[in-house]
Amino acid sequence: MSDRVTLGDLESKLRDIGGSATSVASEAKAPVLGAAAVASVLLVAAVYLLGRRRGRKEAPVLEIRRI
């Protein structure tokens, strides 16, 4: 009529599910890491350029005259 579920059946099924989840997670890491790297480079570049602009705007103007 109905077969009983054994501990071995449960273990094998859980190992199958865990193995596929691990492979999916490792495949999904690469694009996320790449996007994070690009975003961080763009952020650093933006901060650098904005700081450079601010420094030029607020820098004092010096006149040097020869006597």
N, C-alpha and C positions, 0 to 999 in steps of 0.2 A: 504494500500500500504506500507508505511514505518512508523514505530513507531518513535515518537519523543523521543529524549534522554532528560530525566529530570535531575534536579539537584540531586535528590536522587539517581539516577542510577550512576551518576559520583562519588558521595560521597561514595557509597558502594563499588564501584570498587577500588577507591583509598585506602580505608581502608583495603581491601583484599590484595592489593599489598604491602601496608606499613606493614601490619602484617607479611606477609611472608618474607619481607626483614629484619625485625627486628629479626625474629627467625633464619634466615640464618646467620646474622651478629653475633649473640650471640653464635651460634654453631662454627663459624670460629675463635672466640677469643681464645678458650682454647688451641688449638695446637700452635697458634702463641705465646701465653704467655709462654707456656712450652718450646718452642724452644728458646725464648729470655732468659729465666732463665738459661737454660743449657749453652747457648752461653756466658752469663755474668760470670757464674762460671768458665768456661774454660778460659776465658780471664783473670780473676783475678788470677787463678792458674798459668797461663803462665807468667804473669808479676811478680808474686812472685818468681817463680823458676828462671827466667832470672835475676832478681835483686839479688837473693841470690848467683847465680853463679858469677855475676860481683863483688859482694862484696868480695867473696873469692879470686878472681883473683887479685884484687887491694889492698887487706889488707896487711899492712906491716908485715914483719916477725921479731919478736923480739926474741933475744937470752938473756936468763937470766943466768948469771954465778954467781956461789957462790964464794965468796972470802975467 
